[in-house]
Amino acid sequence: MKIKAANGFARILKSEGIPWVSCYPTNHVNNALGEEGVPILMMGEERFAVAVADGFSRVTSGKQIGVCTVMANLNAAGIQMAYGAIAQAWEDSSPLLVIAEGVGQGASRHTHYDMAEAFKSVTKWVGKVDPLGDGLERPRHVVVRVPARALAHPFRDD
């Protein structure tokens, strides 16, 4: 059975025990969250979506990670609006998962902002998921580098 990538992503969040996701209304992942039964808390601005997710991480002392979605699919304005809240969470070591539906730099006449470069100083990692296109494109591998000291580090299993 084939499902949309957004639904697969929502299922992963649900299986990881994410109780809800704060969001700004414009993001395709939001519809998938609803379809998969993950409650969403809709905010009026991107920075508020980040702040609510940040607050959840803080009140659980990082035992549960706040998740939010923000707009970045037309241009970078949405993710730019969220920058201050993301930077504040970073400064206070509050873990977050921010899902931005991003348009790549140079993809249109409105996309001059390099999101990955801009967020390097306030995130541990910025990545992007590339689609396979029309199915004619060959699948490609992904490399994830995990230092040996991280592999040897004990983690709680609860």
PyMOL commands that set and color helices and strands:
alter all, ss='L'
color gray80, all
select helices_A, chain A and resi 5-15+28-35+46-59+77-91+115-118+120-122+148-152
alter helices_A, ss='H'
color red, helices_A
select strands_A, chain A and resi 21-23+40-42+66-72+96-102
alter strands_A, ss='S'
color yellow, strands_A
deselect
rebuild
show_as cartoon
